[in-house]
Amino acid sequence: MNAPVHSAFANTAEEAIAAQDALDGPMTSEMATEVAMQNTLLTPRFYTTDFEEMDAIDVTPVRAEWDVLIDQMKSDPNKGHFKKTDEWEADWDGMEPALKAEFIDFLISSCTAEFSGCVLYKEMKRRGSNEDITTLFQLMARDEARHAGFINDALREAGIRVNLGFLTQQKKYTYFRPKFIYYATYLSEKIGYARYITIYRHLEKHPELMFHPIFKWFREWCNDEFSHGEAFALLLKTDPKLTTTPMNKFWIKFFLTAVYSTMWVRDHQRPLFHEALGVDVTWYGQEVFRKTSEITKQVFPMTLNIDHPRWRPNLDRMEAASRQVAAAKARGGVLGFASRIAGMTKAAVAFVSVFTIPAIKNEVPDSPRLEPAY
């Protein structure tokens, strides 16, 4: 297989990965790869699942909307977009060191998250025989590989990069049942859209705050995320039980709480990054939650009450507990272990307090299909 000139023009995930690996050459211990290899509650994970169950999905109940979405993805509107152009002017040397460290952390985390989706979708395509399902996941893997490759291009300018091939082989995989994959991936794609479009629209109004050119590419990037979320919304619609039984409603609320909490904690640990963008990180978190909550009404029978008095104080307690756990882990020893357990306990108590806030019920429409509106 000949690698394309650039991952932005790859027709498959395999081609995009080969293009990136060709740029890297032999590498197993680059700093960015080591960071991407970490497994904590806050770092993006790689997932595996019951591929036979996934392959048995029947999209007949959503056939009309499915075919429209697949045709749209096959038309490949963003082919060639995720590549540096003459507009790309990155000044890594002029970036304040602490901001540079946070921005690199953001890019590595984003690259790992995009590539984790690519790996999962690529494996679903490889293991499956259901044409509807394998076609979808081949298209989604293609998009995610392009995104990861584009972020890697940005990282290379800072002298680091994530070795995608090495990550595929060495990263620890977490098993999720297919329905958990649906909930988690649907949410991650939709919240990804909300995050990127919020930053993009903010910088449209304040272009002087664009401290790196990658943000200019966010609109098309988030539209890919939106389409992927639409695909999982349709998958959820193929089986009404996934969103209507009491137990599955419990799991929907759990994943909403977990995804929102993780985002809040992670973002509040990058204060200089958000300050450089001119974004109040607390406002940003709530704004992303509002957009995501509005979008997820398309398929979820509830949204979280993000204005409840217990909401923000307990998210802040989780963030403080996360810092305590990280400091205790670095400290080590008996005292470090005791502080780590105490921090984990505080985080668990705060999570339960948020999780037990009564949800806001909503009626789910017959058709889940949406178009990007922000």
N, C-alpha and C positions, 0 to 999 in steps of 0.2 A: 504494500500500500504506500503510494507516494503522498507525503504530507503536502497540504496546500501551502501557498505562499504565506498565508497568515490565518490564524484560527478564526478570524472574523468571516472568512469566506468558506469555512468548512461546511460540508453538507451533512456530516455526521459527527457525533461526539468523538468517535475514534479518530477521525481526521484532525479535529481540533486539539485533542490531547497529543497526537503525534507531532503536530506543528509546534506545540509548546515544548515538548521534550527535546525536539531537535534544536531549539534555541538554548536549552539549559545544558545539554551534554551530561556526562556522568556527574551525579550529585546525590548525596544521601544525608548530609549533615548541615545544610544551610540553616541559618538562624530562623528564617521565616518558616521553613518546613518543620523545624523543631517546635515552634509555637503552634503551628497548625496540628501537630501530632498530639497536643495536650488534650486530656479528657477531664473536664470539670463540669459543674452544673451550668456554667456560662458559655463554654466553648461549643461551637457547632459539632454535632456528632455525625457519624456515618451509620446508616441503617440498613438492615436486611429484614426480610419478611417472608410470609408464606406465598411464594410465587405461584403455586398451583391455584390457590384461592383467588389471587389477583387475575390469573389468566381465565378464570371461569366467569368473569363479570360479563353480563349481558346488557348492552347499552340500548336495547330495543325501546325501553320506556322513554328514552331521551334522544331517539334516533335523529329527529329533525334538527334539534339544536346541536347535536354531536357532529353531524356532517358539516354544518356551517362552520363550526369552530375548527374542525380538522382541515377543511379547505383553506380557511384563513391562515392557519399555521403553516400549511404546505406552501402557500404563496410566498412565505419567507420575506416579509416586508423589511426586516432588519438585517438582511444578509449584507455583509460588508460594512455595517455601521460601527461595530466594536473594534475600531482600529484608529490609531492616532493619525491626525491630519495636520495641516498647516496651522490650525487653530490651537494646537497643543503646545503650550509653553509652560513647562513645569520648572519651578525654582526650588529645588530641594535644598540647595546650599543656603539660600536666604531664609529658610523656614526656621523659626525658633525651635531649639532642640526638644523641649518638652512637648510642644505641639506636634513636631515631627514624629515623636515616639507614639503619641496617641493616634495620629493619623495612620501610621504604619500598622498599629494594632487594629484599627478599623478596617484597613484594606485586607490584612491577613484573615481576620474573622469573616469578612465578606467573601473573600476568595474561597475559604474553606466551606462556608455555607453553600455557595453556588456549586462548588464541585461535589459536595456531599449529595446534593440533588442529582447532579449528573451521574454519579456512580450508581445510585439507587435506580434511576430511570433506565440507565443503560443495561443494568442487570435484569430488570423487568422485561426489557425488550429481548435480551438474549435468551431468557428462560421461557418466554411465552410462545404460544402458537396462535392465540386469538388475534386476528388481524387488526381489529379495532384497537385493542389494548397495546399491541406492540407498535403500531403506527404512532399512537399518541406518545408513548414513552420514548420512541426514537426521536421525535420532534422536540420533546422537552429536554432530553439529554443533549441534543445539539445546541439548544439555546443556552443551557446552563454551562456547557463547556466553553462556549464563546465568551460568556460573562467572566468565567474564572480566568480564561486566557487574557482577557483585556485587563483585568485587575493585576494579573501577573506582569503585564507589560509596564504598568505604572510602578510596580514594586521594583522591577529591574533597574529603573532609573535611580532608585535609592540604594542600589547595590545589593539587594536581596530579592529572593523570589521563592515561591512555593513549588516544589518538585511534584507535579500532579501524578506522574506515574508512580513515584515512590510512595506518595500518600495513599494511593489506591491499594497498594500491596501491604502497607505496614499499619495503617490506621485501624484502631479497634472498632469493631462493628457492634451495634446495639440492635437486638431483635425487637421488632414491634409487630403486633398483629396488624393485618391489613386495615382494619377500621381505625386503628390508632394512627397508621400512616396517613389515611384520608384526613383525619381531623388535624393532625400536626402539620402536614404538608399544605393543606388548604389554607390554614391560618398563616403559615410562614410565607406563602406566596402572596397572600392578600396584605399582610402587614408589611411585607417587603415593598409592595406597590405603594402603600400609604406613606412609608418612611421616605422612599426616594422621591415621590412626587411632592411631598411637603417641602423637602429641601430644595428641589428644583424650582418650585414656584416662588419660594422665598428668595432664592438667588436671582430669579428673573427680575424681581423688584429691587434687589440690592446687588448688582453685578460686581460692585467694588469689593464685596466680601468673598468673592470666589478665589480662594487662596490656592486652588489646584484645578487644572482643566478637566479632570475626570467628571466633575459635576455637570458639565455641559452635555454629557452623554446620558444623563439620568432619565430623561423622558422616555426614550425608546427602551431603555433598560426596564423601567417600571412597567411599561406596557407589555413586555414579555412576561413579567411577574403576574400581571393581571390576567393574561390569557391562560397561564398555567393554573391559576386559582380557579378560573372558569371551568377548566377541565375537571378539577377535583370536585367542584360544585355539582357538575353533571354526574360524576361517579357516585357521589353521595345520594343523588336523586334516583339512582337505579334501584335502590333498596330502601323503602320508606322507614324500615325499622332502625336504620342507622341514625335517624334524627328524631324518632318519636317515642321509643321505649324509655321508661324511667331510668334504666341503667345507662343507656346511651346518652341521655340528657345529662346525667351525672358526669360522664366522660367528656362531653362537649364543654361543660362548665369548667371541668378540671383543666383541660387543655387551653381554654381561653385564659384562665387565671395563670397558668404556668408560662404561657408565651408572653403575656403582657408583663408579668412580674420579671421575667428574665430580661426582656427588653429594657425595662425601667432601670434595673440594677446595672446592666452593662452600659447603658448610655450615661448614667450618672457617674460612672467611673472614667468618663472621657470629658471632663469639664472644659479643658482648653480647646478641644476639637469643636465643641458646640459654641464656645465663646468666639472662636475665630470666624465661625459662620454667622455670628450675630444672632444666634438662636438661644433663647432661654430653654435649658434642657427639660425643665419641668413642664413648661408650656408645650414644648415639642412632644413630649411623651403623651400628654393628654390629647393633643391634637391628632396624633397618630391613632390613638385609641378610639377617638370619635369617628374618624374616617373608617377605620377597620370595623367598628361596631355597625356603622351604617351599611357597609358592604356586606357583612356576614348575615344580615337579615335575609339575604337571598336564599339561604339554605339552613341556617341555624334558628331554632325556635326561641332563642333568648339572646340577650346581650348582657354584659356586665354593667352594674351601676357604678360608673367611674366617678360619680359625684357624691357617693355615699361618704359620710364623715369618717368611716373606718378605712376608706380606700387609700388615700395618699399617705397618711401617717404610717400605715403598715407596709406600704411599698418602701418608704424611707427606712423603716426598721429592717427590712430584708437587705437593703443596700448596705446599711451599717453593719449588719451581721456578716455579709459577704466580705467586707473589708476586714472584719475581725478574724474570720476563718483564714483569709489569705495571709494576714500578718502572723497568725498562730502557726500556720504551716511553715512559713519561712523561719520562724523562731525555733521550732522543733523542741525535742525534749519533753519531759513530763508536763511542765507548765504550758508549753505550746500545745500539747495534746489536749489538756484540760480546757484551754481557751478555745481551741477549735471545736470541741464538743459543745461548749457553752454557746458559741456563735451559731452552730448548726441548729441547736435547740431554739434559739431566738428566731432564726429564719423560719423554722417549721411552725412556730407559734404564730408568727406574723402571717405566714401563708394561709394557715387555717382561718385566721381572722378575716382575711380578704376573701377566701373561698366561701365562707359562710354568709357573706353579704347576699341578701336576696337578689336574684337575677331579675331582669326586666323581660317579660314575655313579649313575643311578637308573632304575628301571623306570617307564615312562610308562603310566598307566591307559588303558583303552579309552575311557572317557568322561572328558573334561577338565572337566566342569562342577563348579564349586565354589560355595559360599555364603560370604558374609563371616563370618569366624569370630573376629575379634579385637575 
